[in-house]
């Protein structure tokens, strides 16, 4: 500012001199003294690129010091008149020089006034651009006056005393002239000492002296000769004093700017809160950065592996582990929002943070409606805990880091608008507890984000450790070798200054001379003292105090615009929006072309189908499955009972014949038969029968459900639903459990049915006989098949098919013939052979040359007697057809005592009653419970995107998904571009 003010003072002084004298003149540039020409070139911007301005000025000052100290003698023959004229001319020049002091003072005053005006203009420029809030407040000029405290605004302006303090010290200006002349006379080389060029430039800027004319050279040389007593050490002290004074002036302006920025922040907060106070009734539009963030979220969902041609800008934050990445992000977001750990890896997945301006300092996840108030410590703790939980949830079992992105938005007054992606810290060694591929996974994630040609790489380097230990700088150099989109940040500068023996090493790092990587800009920041309990405000104060007192800034090793996270956030935001404006329309064209290609493919392959994505197809399949479940309730009772009765008898018939009927019937005594039957039926009913009946009912329900789904599949249903329907059916059946209380009631019903022996009419009697005949004939058929397999083919099969018996079958056949003769002799033989009978049969076979084992004889007898008994039972069944009269009147006839018919009637009645009971349970309870289970399974599958992706597959589905996403991305991009143009 001093330079601008002094330059303005010089120009104002020159104009005043010209106006007061009443003449307008311009001194030719060629007639000026070399020093004047150098100063002219310096302020006009016409410098020689091969010769820097400050070197040129220093060289001309040196040549000026060699000029003669007194006027030359007049040449011979010129006479005294010429000498007198020359003397008069010197008098006039002296008078003019004395008069010039008046204009110097006046010019300095004007320059100071100009400086104060510029200070006010800069303060005014820092006020928010209220034009972008026209949608918030109609007639802004009138409404703003009602809500802004004008007295408070007036107090924010600089006071007259402060403006007077900013004016240059005229006494020091004179001292500076004297000091400058002493330097010129002594011929000190400023450039070789303490940056003399900068000191000379500083003197020229602070003095405000207009360029000297060529005619003043001899007088300046005379004065230079009189000031040679200044020593070299005093010159350096004077320069240091001037630099310290300049630094104090800059700090004074910095405090004033901070105060004005604070007032500006409060005013912007008032404006942003007008909508909450109900000043206008317009619908609040989404901010520009929110629109852009939505586009990035859609792209992230479109391809979680980051393989699409997505070249939209992001600020990618990379750095070595524990280098201070999280602290830098928190300073930019102005809140301690990330979980912290002492030396361990905390960032386990990419975190996308969308920063935007808002009236309240809040944070919110993309998939959650909860707002975290960042001004409250309990909300901050809850937010950090939630981020940590989401990170651990995103990491798959056996892994340490994840590529799944967590989206978070942070709003607050005064926050710079941008989108940052915090990546896991780069590591050099895999430690215990980490997956073996953790290092490679982190490198691949970092490369995937940095390969985006429009990504801004925020490279974080820990200043407290040796630069040679850095890993991330080599990685960044590979991704951006020219440094066209890289911003380098050196953290922990306070520790670096304290620990490093040579602070020049920090200067080399920030100037880009130490690392091989290149960058757009270099910044040095301090993010606190390392305590997790520090607040953002305390960290800011510590950072400002450090740089104000640091000799890095005082000695010129760091420049003022390269320090503090505030300057860093401003630079990153400017770079981010510049890159967004340069690339967003190109990306919109890319997705427009992708949309055209996908639409063309759909029209060629699926011309008659709607473009249903996976979610829409799932809803369609869900409705079809529910319709198929509802169709179960339309099954007729007769169908249910017939299926249940048939399946139940198929499952229990073997037990009834083998364990109940045959053991009781083979006793050949009616009393024993009834007693045995009652005992065995009671045992069967108490333990096995109810459980078996419920199993059969559940299986029947499953089969009917599958049958209906298969019938629907055969219709005009989409085959892409087959896999989903099968999974829903299996999961629903797996979850379905039959009502346990039904077993107790079913046991009572079955026991009562089997206790009833009363056959009331002839049709029931005939039905029981028919049921008995069908059962016995089926068993007889099975028994004859077993016997044929034992003895081998008969003579006809052997003759016609040219097959022979095996030796075992030959032995079995001979044994069968011998046992058949025994049965013919003893038609009423019992079910078991006596030992003497076994011996007789064996000896008879040995007499015919057949060696046989007694066990084989008994096994063969069992099957032969079974066939013989079943044949007799069928004959007795035919006789019982006319025995209903005797049964009804309780007559006893040995031939017509049909206890076996009564048994089969009891079994048949139990089957009918059980089937009817199970049918009622199915239609009244279990079908509805199955339908409920199906709905629950469908709801669970609907919430599991991974499950839907696995069950609904195919090119048609993927094409519809891609088409929908690309359209959505293109629409979001066009809306963002439109808003971006409006903001311009």
KOLZA-647928 format. One record per residue (C-alpha): x, y, z. Coordinates in pm, whole numbers, padded with zeros to 5 digits, always signed. Each point is the difference from the previous one (the first is absolute). Example, Ala and Ser with C-alpha at 12.3 -4.5 7.8 and 13.67 -1.06 7.14 Angstrom:
<sites>
+01230-00450+00780/+00137+00344-00066/
</sites>
This chain:
<sites>
+00000+00000+00000/+00285+00236+00071/+00126-00052-00350/-00332+00088-00153/-00040+00305+00221/+00349+00130-00069/-00034-00047-00371/-00327+00187+00009/+00173+00276+00200/+00270+00033-00268/-00256+00031-00277/-00210+00245+00200/+00307+00214+00073/+00100+00007-00364/-00347+00106-00107/-00013+00274+00265/+00329+00148-00114/-00116+00001-00355/-00331+00166+00086/+00138+00273+00229/+00262+00111-00249/-00267+00037-00264/+00191-00207-00253/-00031-00357-00114/+00332-00164-00079/+00153-00345-00017/+00370-00067+00033/+00127-00230-00274/+00099-00338+00137/+00340+00012-00172/+00096+00317+00187/-00067-00146+00346/+00274-00116+00227/+00053-00381-00018/-00139-00036+00355/-00316+00189-00102/-00038-00219-00305/+00037-00314+00216/-00270+00121+00239/-00220+00093-00295/+00037-00349-00144/-00067-00154+00340/-00338+00172+00045/-00105-00003-00363/+00048-00378-00021/+00237+00034-00301/+00288-00206+00141/+00266-00187-00181/-00059-00374+00057/+00374-00063-00028/+00081+00260+00265/-00221+00010+00313/-00120+00348+00100/+00166+00008+00342/+00339-00095-00144/-00028+00270-00262/-00085+00259+00261/+00289-00105+00222/+00245+00016-00291/-00112+00352-00094/+00030+00112+00357/+00360-00123-00006/+00075+00188-00320/-00160+00309+00144/+00239-00007+00298/+00294+00038-00238/-00119+00338-00140/+00215+00311+00075/-00079+00174+00326/+00021+00363-00130/-00087+00169-00331/+00275-00010-00267/+00195+00312-00076/-00111+00206-00299/+00203-00058-00312/+00256+00260-00090/-00134+00290-00194/-00350-00022+00135/+00047+00303+00227/-00149+00089+00336/-00346+00051-00143/-00042-00369-00068/+00129-00081+00344/-00244+00249+00151/-00287-00150-00195/+00094-00343+00120/+00009+00121+00358/-00341+00167-00034/-00134-00324-00141/+00120-00189+00308/-00175+00254+00223/-00324-00050-00187/+00031-00372+00028/+00062+00022+00374/-00312+00213+00045/-00205-00241-00205/+00124-00293+00209/-00095+00177+00321/-00346+00068-00140/-00033-00366-00091/-00005-00100+00367/-00341+00160+00025/-00133-00227-00272/+00164-00302+00155/-00189+00060+00323/-00322+00068-00187/+00047-00312-00213/+00061-00214+00305/-00320+00128+00160/-00192-00076-00319/+00161-00345-00013/-00102-00070+00357/-00354+00105-00078/-00001-00226-00301/+00124-00287+00216/-00279+00056+00249/-00253+00008-00282/+00137-00322-00140/-00023-00159+00346/-00366+00095+00013/-00058-00135-00351/+00163-00330+00090/-00216-00025+00310/-00306+00072-00209/+00099-00268-00252/+00014-00256+00280/-00370+00046+00065/-00210-00285-00150/-00124+00029-00353/-00367+00042+00078/-00095-00034-00363/-00001-00380+00034/-00252+00032+00283/-00261+00180-00210/-00204-00318+00013/+00013+00015+00379/-00103+00363+00055/-00212+00185-00255/+00075+00372-00013/+00326-00064+00179/+00099+00363+00032/-00306+00084+00211/-00021-00316+00207/+00368-00020+00090/-00015+00333+00180/-00261-00146+00236/+00216-00291+00110/+00358+00131-00005/+00125+00208+00286/+00135+00310-00178/+00160+00132+00318/+00189-00324+00034/+00100+00027-00363/+00126+00354+00050/+00209-00110+00296/+00168-00256-00223/+00145+00279-00215/+00353+00119+00085/+00012+00294+00239/+00166+00325-00101/+00274-00060+00255/+00079-00334-00162/+00006+00161-00343/+00235+00270+00130/+00224-00273+00143/+00019-00159-00342/+00144+00321-00157/+00376-00007-00056/+00236+00155+00254/+00141+00303-00182/+00299+00018+00231/+00085-00356-00088/-00038+00084-00366/+00276+00258+00037/+00212-00251+00184/-00054-00249-00277/+00124+00253-00257/+00308+00063+00208/+00059-00369+00045/-00045-00065-00372/+00250+00267-00088/+00252-00141+00248/-00037-00341-00164/+00058+00147-00343/+00306+00191+00115/+00156-00300+00177/-00059-00232-00299/-00130-00282+00217/-00111-00304-00199/-00343-00062+00143/-00072-00309-00200/+00287-00194+00156/-00082+00083+00361/-00351-00041+00139/-00211-00007-00312/+00086+00357-00094/-00217-00007-00304/-00303-00063+00213/+00112+00269+00244/+00047+00250-00282/-00335-00091-00140/-00149+00047+00348/+00160+00347+00032/-00125+00107-00337/-00350-00114+00085/-00013+00160+00345/+00161+00333-00087/-00232+00106-00280/+00273+00228-00146/-00056+00096-00366/+00274-00087-00251/+00309+00224+00005/+00088+00208-00302/+00335-00026-00171/+00093+00353+00108/-00012-00107+00370/+00281-00252-00033/+00282+00226+00111/-00188+00117+00310/-00086-00358+00096/+00361-00099-00047/+00113+00287+00226/-00241-00112+00273/+00112-00363-00041/+00357+00101+00068/-00101+00165+00326/-00171-00321+00136/+00283-00250-00038/+00039-00032+00379/-00288-00259+00022/+00137-00346+00064/-00107-00326-00153/-00148-00134+00325/-00222+00305+00049/-00130-00043-00356/-00114-00353+00073/-00165+00108+00326/-00186+00275-00184/-00130-00247-00260/-00108-00245+00273/-00179+00282+00179/-00188+00096-00313/-00098-00361-00067/-00129-00040+00355/-00199+00319-00035/-00151-00128-00324/-00086-00332+00168/-00173+00179+00288/-00203+00202-00249/-00105-00320-00179/-00103-00160+00328/-00204+00309+00085/-00184-00032-00330/-00042-00372+00057/-00174+00059+00333/-00225+00259-00160/-00089-00242-00281/-00077-00276+00249/-00232+00230+00189/-00177+00100-00320/-00025-00363-00111/-00162-00088+00330/-00256+00275-00052/-00048-00121-00357/-00061-00353+00126/-00267+00122+00241/-00171+00197-00278/-00001-00301-00233/-00147-00210+00279/-00281+00252+00044/-00072-00012-00372/+00003-00379-00014/-00234-00021+00298/-00263+00219-00162/-00166-00304-00149/-00033-00159+00344/-00163+00318+00130/-00266-00011-00271/+00099+00321-00180/-00080-00150-00339/-00229-00279-00111/+00201-00135-00291/+00111-00358-00007/+00363-00034+00102/+00215-00117-00289/+00293-00232+00036/+00338+00163+00011/+00245-00037-00285/+00237-00223+00193/-00289-00224+00113/-00104-00053-00361/+00356-00091-00088/+00028-00235+00296/-00318-00181-00109/+00159-00065-00338/+00305-00152+00169/-00221-00218+00223/-00187-00132-00302/+00328-00076-00172/+00121-00181+00310/-00315-00216+00003/+00025-00051-00376/+00343-00158+00034/+00128-00075+00348/+00333-00117-00141/+00066+00341-00157/+00053-00146-00346/-00224+00236-00197/+00126+00290-00205/-00080+00236+00283/+00231+00300-00032/-00192+00243+00217/+00229+00193+00238/+00045-00097+00361/+00254+00105+00257/+00179-00327+00081/+00182+00017+00335/+00297-00240+00011/+00289-00035+00239/+00203-00236+00211/-00166-00150+00304/-00012+00248+00293/+00125+00283-00224/-00287+00226+00106/-00252-00053-00282/-00294-00018+00237/+00110+00311+00189/+00027+00201-00321/-00349-00109-00106/-00140+00089+00339/+00155+00346-00017/-00158+00053-00343/-00336-00134+00126/+00044+00201+00325/-00103-00295+00221/+00162-00309+00158/-00215-00247-00193/+00232-00298-00057/+00090-00280+00243/+00353+00023+00128/+00248-00259+00121/+00353+00001+00134/+00215-00142-00278/-00257-00251-00125/-00189+00003-00329/-00329+00183+00044/-00101+00080-00360/-00097-00343-00133/-00208+00109-00300/-00032+00309-00222/-00208+00277+00158/-00157+00252-00239/-00060+00330+00179/-00213+00264-00173/+00070+00344+00144/-00253+00276-00053/-00117+00320+00161/-00302+00008+00226/-00145+00189+00295/+00073-00277+00250/+00309-00212+00050/-00140-00349-00054/+00096-00334-00158/-00216-00267-00161/+00052-00336-00169/-00134-00057-00349/-00225-00290+00102/-00117+00142+00334/-00230+00281+00102/+00172+00075+00331/+00182+00330+00034/+00302+00020+00228/+00046+00341+00161/+00374+00060-00025/-00011+00268+00267/-00092-00260+00264/+00261-00238+00131/-00245-00288+00049/-00108+00020-00366/+00364+00009-00109/+00072-00313+00201/-00305-00172-00147/+00109+00096-00352/+00350-00135+00051/-00144-00323+00140/-00238-00036-00295/+00282+00051-00252/+00210-00263+00173/-00291-00248+00002/-00066+00057-00370/+00366-00052-00082/+00018-00329+00190/-00327-00115-00155/+00126+00071-00351/+00312-00213+00053/-00059-00361-00099/+00102-00283+00227/+00371-00069-00021/+00081+00343-00148/+00137+00319+00156/-00115+00272-00243/-00296+00037-00234/-00062+00182-00327/-00362+00077+00096/-00048+00376+00028/-00168+00169+00298/-00176+00322-00104/-00021+00285+00251/-00108+00363-00044/+00112+00285+00226/-00163+00343-00006/+00082+00314+00188/+00052+00376-00034/+00324+00095-00169/+00091-00352-00118/+00157-00023-00346/-00207-00198-00250/+00171-00313-00130/-00008-00381-00001/+00284-00183+00173/+00073-00372+00014/+00208-00115+00296/+00188-00321-00084/+00167-00252+00233/+00356+00095+00085/+00278-00155-00207/+00206-00250+00199/+00341-00155-00061/-00035-00313+00217/-00291-00231+00085/-00016-00047+00376/-00162-00267+00215/-00378-00006-00022/-00008+00128-00359/-00086-00199-00308/+00301-00100-00206/-00118+00203-00301/-00074+00321+00194/+00292+00193-00148/-00088-00091-00359/-00369+00070+00059/+00073+00352+00130/+00225+00067-00300/-00267-00120-00244/-00273+00213+00163/+00226+00308-00003/+00100-00055-00362/-00362-00050-00106/-00096+00343+00134/+00317+00180-00111/-00016-00137-00356/-00294+00231-00063/+00163+00272-00218/-00217+00265+00167/+00057-00110+00359/+00181+00253+00217/+00260-00186+00204/+00049+00145+00347/+00333-00158+00096/+00053+00009+00379/+00357-00031+00127/+00100-00023+00365/+00254+00274+00068/+00111-00149+00330/+00163-00306-00160/+00282-00033-00250/-00108+00078-00353/+00180-00309-00127/-00250-00222+00187/-00292+00125-00207/-00181-00258-00212/-00287+00203-00135/+00214+00250-00192/+00127-00272-00234/-00355-00123-00053/-00124+00351-00080/+00293+00055-00239/-00107-00309-00194/-00360+00116-00027/+00073+00369-00075/+00360+00032-00121/-00046+00359-00122/-00167+00116+00321/-00286+00167-00189/-00263-00107+00254/+00197-00061+00319/+00005+00222+00309/+00268-00083+00254/-00068+00054+00371/+00271-00020+00267/-00155-00072+00341/+00142+00027+00353/+00226+00291-00096/+00033+00097+00366/+00165-00332+00078/+00207+00024-00316/+00138+00341+00097/+00076-00122+00350/+00169-00326-00099/+00185+00091-00320/+00348+00138+00039/-00029+00189-00330/-00332+00181-00058/+00112+00050-00359/-00112-00359-00056/-00359+00110+00057/+00050+00276-00252/+00132-00250-00252/-00305-00220+00051/-00251+00284-00038/+00185+00135-00305/-00020-00345-00164/+00377-00051-00011/+00033-00301+00233/-00252-00251-00135/+00008-00113-00363/-00377+00050-00024/-00146+00319-00144/-00306+00191+00117/-00219+00298-00078/+00051+00144+00344/+00176-00070+00328/-00146+00069+00343/+00122-00030+00356/-00256-00051+00278/-00021-00077+00369/-00297-00209+00114/+00033+00019+00376/+00225-00140+00268/-00100-00361-00053/-00273-00021+00266/-00333-00151-00102/-00184+00231+00239/+00101+00322-00173/-00276+00208-00155/+00018+00145-00348/+00012+00357+00135/+00293-00079+00229/+00184-00165-00288/-00057+00307-00219/+00133+00230+00273/+00302-00223+00053/+00071-00009-00374/-00024+00378-00038/+00216+00065+00306/+00261-00242-00123/+00037+00156-00343/-00005+00355+00140/+00293-00085+00226/+00178-00243-00232/+00326+00109-00156/-00097-00206-00305/-00241+00278-00098/+00205+00280+00149/+00316-00095-00186/-00185-00043-00329/+00037-00380-00019/-00380-00030-00026/-00235+00243-00168/-00315+00121+00171/-00233-00156-00258/+00162-00343+00049/-00086-00043+00366/-00314-00087+00206/-00276-00244-00090/-00226+00294-00081/+00215+00101-00297/+00024-00367-00093/-00378-00045-00007/-00043+00313-00212/+00260-00120-00251/-00146-00352-00018/-00354+00133-00045/+00107+00234-00280/+00187-00280-00176/-00294-00238+00046/-00258+00234-00154/+00232+00097-00282/+00041-00365-00092/-00373-00064+00037/-00085+00280-00243/+00258-00126-00248/-00108-00367+00001/-00367-00035+00093/-00144+00069-00346/+00241-00244-00159/-00110-00268+00246/-00365+00076-00076/+00072-00065-00370/+00166-00332+00087/-00307-00124+00189/-00227+00128-00275/+00187-00219-00247/-00020-00296+00238/-00373+00047+00033/-00046-00001-00377/+00197-00325-00036/-00197-00174+00276/-00336+00111-00141/+00098-00127-00344/+00096-00340+00141/-00331-00027+00187/-00207+00084-00309/+00182-00262-00205/-00017-00283+00255/-00318+00063+00204/-00232+00207-00220/-00327-00110+00166/+00105+00010+00364/-00003+00283+00246/+00329+00114+00148/-00042-00144+00348/+00298+00013+00228/+00077-00257+00268/-00217+00164+00267/-00298+00028-00233/+00042-00361-00112/+00015-00111+00360/-00328+00176+00075/-00159-00169-00299/+00125-00343+00111/-00114+00073+00355/-00357+00056-00117/+00003-00320-00204/+00127-00208+00292/-00263+00145+00234/-00269-00083-00256/+00125-00357-00012/-00014-00026+00379/-00352+00138+00009/-00107-00265-00251/+00064-00263+00270/-00310+00119+00179/-00204-00084-00309/+00078-00373+00017/-00321-00198+00064/-00041-00193+00328/-00054-00325-00193/+00336+00044-00171/+00180+00067+00327/-00159-00302+00173/+00063-00238-00287/+00366+00097-00020/+00049-00014+00376/-00177-00336+00038/+00196-00160-00281/+00338+00129+00120/-00074-00092+00361/-00091-00362-00086/+00307-00033-00222/+00213+00107+00293/-00166-00216+00272/-00118-00308-00196/+00321-00193+00057/-00022+00053+00373/-00368-00101+00008/+00054-00324-00194/+00333-00111+00141/-00029+00116+00359/-00373-00014+00073/-00202-00219-00240/+00230-00295-00075/+00120-00058+00358/-00360+00008+00123/-00157-00205-00286/+00261-00274+00012/-00103-00091+00356/-00306-00179-00146/-00210+00110+00298/-00262+00276-00007/+00044+00102+00361/+00375+00021-00028/-00040+00184-00331/-00213+00278+00150/+00220+00037+00309/+00318+00021-00204/-00153+00250-00240/-00123+00228+00280/+00335+00004+00174/+00200+00071-00314/-00244+00268-00122/+00022+00176+00337/+00378+00001-00007/+00005+00121-00361/-00243+00285+00068/+00181+00125+00305/+00345+00022-00158/+00030-00011-00378/-00331+00059-00174/-00065+00373+00083/+00355+00103-00076/-00005-00195-00325/-00332+00159-00098/+00131+00354+00051/+00310-00077-00206/-00221-00123-00281/-00219+00310+00020/+00306+00231-00014/+00143-00190-00296/-00333+00018-00176/-00013+00376+00049/+00351+00035-00143/-00084-00214-00301/-00315+00192-00076/+00183+00330+00035/+00272-00120-00238/-00263-00134-00240/-00175+00335-00024/+00327+00181-00055/+00092-00250-00273/-00336+00056-00167/+00053+00375-00004/+00350-00053-00136/-00148-00176-00300/-00211+00301-00088/+00120+00327-00153/+00220+00075+00297/+00353+00133-00030/+00265-00270+00033/+00234+00239+00182/-00220-00049+00309/+00058-00376+00027/+00307+00027+00220/-00167+00252+00229/-00318-00207+00036/+00194-00312+00087/+00197+00187+00265/-00318+00153+00147/-00170-00340+00011/+00292-00169+00173/+00050+00278+00252/-00372+00022+00081/-00027-00373+00059/+00313+00009+00209/-00146+00269+00224/-00346-00157+00028/-00068-00198+00316/-00325-00193+00054/-00205+00099+00299/+00109-00228+00284/-00335+00016+00174/-00160-00173-00299/+00177-00327+00088/-00176-00042+00334/-00346+00052-00142/+00079-00227-00294/+00113-00280+00236/-00334+00009+00183/-00194-00006-00325/+00197-00294-00139/-00029-00197+00326/-00377+00043+00005/-00027-00102-00364/+00193-00323+00057/-00201-00088+00312/-00327-00010-00194/-00083-00352-00127/-00359+00060-00104/-00068-00026-00373/-00343+00152-00043/-00102-00100-00352/+00073-00238-00283/+00179+00258-00223/+00252+00060+00276/+00047-00378+00033/+00050-00038-00374/+00242+00296-00008/+00205-00159+00278/+00011-00332-00187/+00104+00174-00319/+00272+00191+00186/+00118-00327+00158/+00007-00184-00332/+00197+00278-00171/+00252+00005+00283/+00045-00379+00016/+00025-00034-00376/+00268+00266-00007/+00196-00181+00271/-00046-00336-00170/+00132+00145-00323/+00305+00134+00177/+00059-00336+00171/-00019-00196-00326/+00249+00239-00154/+00240-00068+00287/-00038-00376-00042/+00068+00022-00375/+00319+00191+00070/+00104-00270+00250/-00052-00306-00219/+00088+00156-00336/-00178-00029-00338/-00251-00277-00065/+00025-00260-00275/-00184+00221-00252/+00233+00297+00049/+00299-00228-00012/-00124-00156-00323/-00109+00319-00171/+00270+00243+00123/+00291-00241+00026/+00076+00084+00362/+00107-00236+00282/-00027+00002+00377/+00299+00080+00214/+00124-00265+00246/-00159+00187+00288/-00329+00029-00189/+00019-00377-00075/+00036-00073+00373/-00285+00239+00079/-00221-00163-00261/+00060-00351+00138/-00070+00127+00352/-00321+00168-00120/-00126-00322-00160/+00064-00196+00317/-00178+00261+00218/-00297+00016-00241/-00056-00373+00053/+00007+00061+00376/-00269+00270-00027/-00222-00223-00213/+00015-00267+00265/-00063+00248+00285/-00234+00271-00130/-00058+00144+00350/+00368+00016+00084/+00120+00283+00226/+00226+00282-00110/+00314-00159+00145/+00182-00326-00084/+00096-00234+00277/+00361-00113+00032/-00081-00360-00089/-00181+00124-00311/+00308+00199-00101/+00215-00310+00048/-00236-00212-00208/+00002+00251-00286/+00380+00021+00007/+00043-00377-00006/-00245-00039-00287/+00197+00258-00199/+00330-00169+00082/-00148-00324-00129/-00046+00174-00336/+00355+00127+00014/-00083+00362+00113/+00191+00144+00289/-00208+00264+00181/+00039+00214+00308/-00276+00005+00269/-00011+00380-00011/-00073-00008-00372/-00280-00248+00064/-00164+00232+00255/+00031+00307-00228/-00159-00188-00287/-00275-00129+00229/-00081+00355+00114/-00076+00119-00352/-00187-00317-00098/-00214+00004+00312/-00071+00371-00052/-00128-00069-00350/-00201-00295+00127/-00154+00210+00282/-00090+00290-00228/-00167-00232-00245/-00208-00150+00281/-00081+00353+00131/-00130+00103-00341/-00220-00311-00012/-00131+00082+00345/-00066+00354-00114/-00225-00129-00276/-00192-00206+00252/-00048+00307+00223/-00190+00186-00269/-00314-00176+00125/+00098+00022+00366/-00135+00348+00077/-00331-00156+00120/+00181-00218+00256/+00224+00290+00108/-00298+00232+00052/-00185-00260+00215/+00316-00112+00180/-00030-00358-00116/+00304-00218+00042/+00099-00206-00302/+00354-00128-00035/-00007+00041-00372/-00159+00349-00001/+00174+00152+00302/+00140+00302-00189/+00218+00175+00258/+00255+00087-00267/-00269+00187-00198/-00084+00203+00311/+00369+00081+00043/+00028+00132-00353/-00321+00197+00048/+00149+00164+00312/+00319+00083-00191/-00197+00137-00293/-00218+00216+00225/+00307+00131+00180/+00151+00100-00335/-00315+00187-00102/-00032+00186+00329/+00372+00083+00009/-00008+00131-00358/-00301+00216+00081/+00166+00141+00311/+00325+00077-00182/-00191+00164-00283/-00171+00232+00245/+00332+00095+00155/+00148+00062-00343/-00276+00219-00133/-00072+00186+00323/+00351+00054+00138/+00301-00136-00182/-00067+00147-00345/-00031+00348+00151/+00317-00055+00205/+00183-00114-00313/-00122+00308-00183/+00130+00213+00285/+00336-00175-00015/+00019+00058-00373/-00065+00371+00049/+00270+00020+00266/+00248-00178-00225/-00083+00233-00289/+00041+00303+00224/+00338-00126+00120/+00113-00069-00355/-00122+00344-00105/+00226+00168+00256/+00301-00211-00094/+00136+00145-00324/+00269-00265-00018/-00264-00273+00018/-00206+00163-00275/+00307+00038-00219/+00075-00371+00044/-00356-00123-00063/-00105+00233-00284/+00268-00020-00266/+00045+00026-00375/+00107+00249-00265/-00349+00143-00021/+00001+00086+00371/+00350+00149-00009/-00078+00203-00310/-00312+00149+00160/+00198+00078+00316/+00275+00175-00194/-00247+00193-00211/-00187+00129+00304/+00320+00103+00179/+00148+00175-00305/-00322+00193-00054/-00006+00105+00362/+00365+00106-00012/-00054+00200-00317/-00305+00176+00143/+00186+00084+00321/+00296+00130-00199/-00221+00219-00217/-00172+00143+00308/+00337+00069+00157/+00134+00166-00316/-00309+00221-00018/+00045+00106+00364/+00371+00056-00063/-00074+00235-00289/-00251+00189+00210/+00257+00047+00274/+00247+00142-00252/
</sites>
